[in-house]
């Protein structure tokens, strides 16, 4: 049996993209998926991030590779006889996998919804089964007809302007009766500034952003979502999306090249 060993790193949004793309590939190739949930976080001292997914599935298991990952990656001899490292180009990825040996090591962001489009239902079920159990009862769950707004200003190279949020909020409230607005983000002052642009008489709640799992869950459970220029809110909108929901995303290359669902609105 072939094995796909993927290295996870980054924040919660990145981890979901990495898992989803590699899980889809493991389904396609009937391979065992092994999650390296440690080496990618060993040197993440700036943000202190860690593996946040809880996957309990027979076809996906965790393994601590530690230094082994770096030794394998840098040793061409071991590549030849033990396995192959694959980049995040999906075309090259699938081609190499059919020709390589038993072990296939993958590393990359995999930020493309097309990579797991056909297996999205199964992958969503696996991600939702256990990852958010700890916050389902404690996190704030938005009411019906709720609007979720995600703000990412400090941990990103191209933060969105207040004008984007004004336009997105105006569009979101068009012909829709919104009772609840939940703003999650990493900049309290900017969250307050955005909240003041909401003219309707609605209940506005600003979360403190101390828990990524809680913010991810609360934002995703809203029926209408305004995403930031961030994989965090884009992944949350995709994971929790129901048929009646709507999502607004910024018209930026970083987001549009992910091939988001066609029914999402771009501003």
N, C-alpha and C positions, 0 to 999 in steps of 0.2 A: 504494500500500500504506500502511496506517495504521501509526503508530509509537507505542509506549508507552514513555515515558522515565521511569523510576522512580529516585527519589533514595534511596540507601542510607545508613544511619547506624546508630549504636548498636553493641551487642556482637554476637557471633556468632549468638545466638538470634534477636535482632531482624532481623538481616540475612537469615536463612533464611526467616522469616515474610514479609518484604518481597519477597524474590525469588519465593517460592512463589506468593503471591497474584497478583503481577503477571505471572508466567510463565503461570499458569492463565488469566488474562484474555487474554494474548496468543494462547494456543492457541485459546480460545473465539472470538476476533475475527479470527483469522488475521492477526495484526499482528506487526511486528518489535519485539522487546524490546531496549531500549537501557538499559544500567545506568550511571547517574551514580555512579561509585564514588569520587569525590573531594570534591565540595562539602559533603557531609554530615559529613565528618571534619575539615574544615579548622580548625574551632574547638573540636574535642574535646580540649582541653588538660588537663582534669581527669583523664581516664582514658587518654588517648593511644591511642584505638582507631583501627583502620584497616580497610579493606575486606579481608575474609578469605576470601571465596569464590573458587573458581577454576572458572569456567564456560567450557567450550570447546564451544560449540554454535552452529550456524549461525543459529539464531533468537534468540540472546541475545549481545550484544556490549557491551563497555565503551566509555565515552566520557567524556572530561574536560570538564565544563561550566564549572567554576570560577565566576567572577562572573556568567556568562551566566544561570545558574539564578535568581539573586536578581533580576537585571534583568527577566527574563521574568515572574517571579512578581509583581513590584510594578508592572508596566506594563500597564494595562488595554487600551491600544491594541494591543499585541502579542498579548494574549489573543484579541482579536476577529479578527485577521487571520492569526495564526500558529498558535495552538494553544489549549489549555484546561488549566487546572490542576484536578485532581480530588482530592477528599478520600478518606478511607479508608472511607466508607460504601459498601458494595458495591452496594446497590440504585441509589443515585445515580450511582455509578461507571459501571456498565454502561449506564445510561440516557444519561448524558452522552456516553459513548464513541460510541454509535451516531449521535449528532447532531452531534458536533464535527468539526473539520477533520482535517488529516493528522496533526498531532502532539498527543499527549496526555501531559501531565506529571502524574505522580502522587507524592504525598507522604503518608506515614502509617505507622503500625506494622503494620496489617493482621493483627492477632493473632486470627485466627479460622480454625480448621481447615476450616470449611465452605467457605471461599473457594476452596480448592484440593482438596477431597475427591475429586472425580471424576477429577482429573488427577494424583493423588498419586504413582502408580507411576512415571510418566514423569519427574516433577519430582525424585523421589528418585534416580533413575538419573543425572540430570544433575548433581545436587549431589554424589553419591558418586563420580562418575567421576574427578575430579581434586583436589577440595578437600583430601582427607586423605592424598594420596600421600606427603607429606613425613613423616608420622608413622606410617604403617602398619608400618614395620620397626623404628622406634625406640621407639614408645610401648608401654607395658605393655598387653598383650592379656589380658583376664581369661580364666580357665579355665572349663570347663563347670560349670554350677550355681553361677554367681557372682551376688553381690548388689552393686549399685552404689548409692552414697548421695551425693547432691549437697547441698552446704551453701553457702548464700549468706547471709552475716550483715552484711557491711560495706557492700556496694554496693546496698542495698535499703531501702525505707522501712518495710517490715513483715517483719522476719526471723522465721523460725519458731522455736518453742520446743523445748526438749529433749523435752517431752512428746509433741509430734508425731512426732519421730524414734523415740522409744520405742515408741509405738503402731504406727508404720509398720514398724519392724523386727520386732516381735512378729508382725504379720500376714504379713510377707514370709517369715518362718521357719516359719510354720504348715504342717505337712505337707510341707515341702520340705527336702531335704538340701543345704545350702549348704556349699561347700568354701572359697570365696573371697569376701572382702568388700573392696571398693575404695571408699574415701571420697575424694571430690574437693571442694575448697571454698576459700574465701577467708579462713578463720579457723582457724588451726592449733590453737589451744586448744580451740575448740568441736568441731573434728573429733576431737580426742583424747577429749573428754567423751562424744561420741556413740559412739565406739569402745568405751568402757567399759560401755556398756549392752548390748553383745552378749554373751550368756551362753554361747553355744555355743563349742565348741573349734574355731575356724576360723582361717584365715590372714587377718589384717586388714592391708591396705596403705593408707597415707594418702599421697596425692599432694600435692605442694607448691603446686599451683595457679599455677605460673609461666607456663604455656603454655595459652591458652584452647583451641587446637586439640587439644592432647594430652588435656586433661581432658574435652573434649567427646567425643572419640573413645573414650577408655577407659570413660567412663560409659555411652555408648551401646552399647558392645559387651557389657555385662553382660546376663544373661538376665532378672534381676529388678532393677527400678530404683525407687528412692525419690527423687522429684523435690522440689526446693525451690520456693519461691514465686518462680520465675524462668523466663523464656522460654528461658534457656540449657539447663536440664535437660529442659524440656518438649519443646523442638525436637529435642534429642538423642535422647530416647526415641522420638519419632515417626520420625525419620530412619532409625535403625538397627533399628527393631522387626522381629522375626521372629514367625512364627505362634505359637511356643511361649513367647514372652516375656510378662512381666507388668510393669505399671507402676503405682505408687502415687503419687497426687498429693494436695496439701492441698486441703481443702474451703474455698477462699477465692474470693471473687468475681473477683479478678484472673486466676485460673486457670479457673474453671468457665465464665466468659463467653467463653473461647476455643473452646468447644464441642469439648473433647478427645474422643478415641475413646471410645465408650460402654463398651467392655470394660475400660477403665482403672478402677482402684479408687480411690475418694475417701475420705479420712480427715480 
